[in-house]
């Protein structure tokens, strides 16, 4: 139970921080020497892994991926109407790549962890 709560805390706190960073004005974002697409990739890899850890008993992995892709699309649509941000298909592609990378990490972890399964039972 403690692990589930910790996983949910990791997911939701990450989601809040990522949403804030995605919607704040560009001039206020932290200066990082990493490209925007790489940041999308890392953010969505993190969200995929933590969301799977937090909700793997309740939601099938395919649905988790669709939820995260919908979140990424939602962020891009909100940015479309913001004067200091813009919608970019390449950002959405980087989000999808991060989801795929996170899913690959989850699949690899379940294969090397004894007794683990992508579709666990309670």
N, C-alpha and C positions, 0 to 999 in steps of 0.2 A: 504493500500500500504506500509506504514512504517513497519508494522508487517511482511509482506512478505520479504522485504529487510533485516530486522533484522534476520529473520529465515534463509535466504540464507547466510548471513554473518556467522551465527553460524555454519551452515552446512559446508560451504567451508573452514572456518578457522580451524574447527575441522578436516576435511579431510586432510588439508595440514599438520597439527601437527602430526596426526596419521601416515600419510605416511612417514614423516621425521623420526619419532621414530621407525617405522617398518623397515626402510632401513639403519639406521645408525649402525656403528659397535657396537657390544654388550658392549665393554669396555667403550663406551661413553654414554651409556644410563643411565638415572637417576636411582640411587639406590632406589628401592621401595620394601617394604616388602610384596608385593602382588604377587601371582603367575602369570606367563605369560598367562595362560589360563584365569584367572580372568580379566587380563588387556584387553585381546581380547573381552571377554564378555561385559565389561563396554564400550569399544570403539565402538563396533558395536551396542550396545543398544543406545548409544548417537547418532551415525550416523543415525540409523533408525528413531529415534524420530525427529531429526532436519531435516532430508531429507523429511520426511512426512510433517512436518510443512511448509517447504519451497516450496514443489512441489506437494502438494496434489491436486491442481486444474488442474495440467497439466499431471500428470502421475498416472495411477492406482496403488494401493498399492502393488499388486503382482509384478508389473514391478519394483517398487522401491526395493523390497526385492531381486529380481533377479539381479538388478544392483549392489546392495551392496554385494551380494554373489560373483558376478563376480569380484568386486574390491578386496575382500578378497582372492580369488583364484589368481588374478593377483599379489598381494603382495607376496603370497607364491611362485609363479613361479619365480618372480624376485629374491627372497631369495635363490631359488634353485641354481642360477648361481653365487651368491655372495660368496666369500671365507670365510666370517665371519658370514654368516647366513645359515639357512637350511630350507627346505620345511618340514612342519609337518602337517599331516592330522588332528591331534588333535587341532592344531591352527584353521584349517578350521572348525572343529566341534564347537569350541568355538565361532567363528565368526557367524556361523549359529544359535547357541543358543542365541547370543546377538541380532541377527536380530529377532528371534522369541520372545524374551523378549521385545524388543522395539515395535514390532507389537502388543503384548498383552497390553502394556502400552497405545498405541495409541487407540486400540479398547476399552479399559476400559475408557479412557478419553472421547471418542466420545459418549459413553453410558451414562456417568454421566453429560455431558455438554449439557444443553438445546439448542436445535436448531442445534446441531452439527451432522455431518454424516461422515462415513468413505469415502463415495463417494459424496463429496460436489458438489453443482452446483453453478455457478457464479450468 
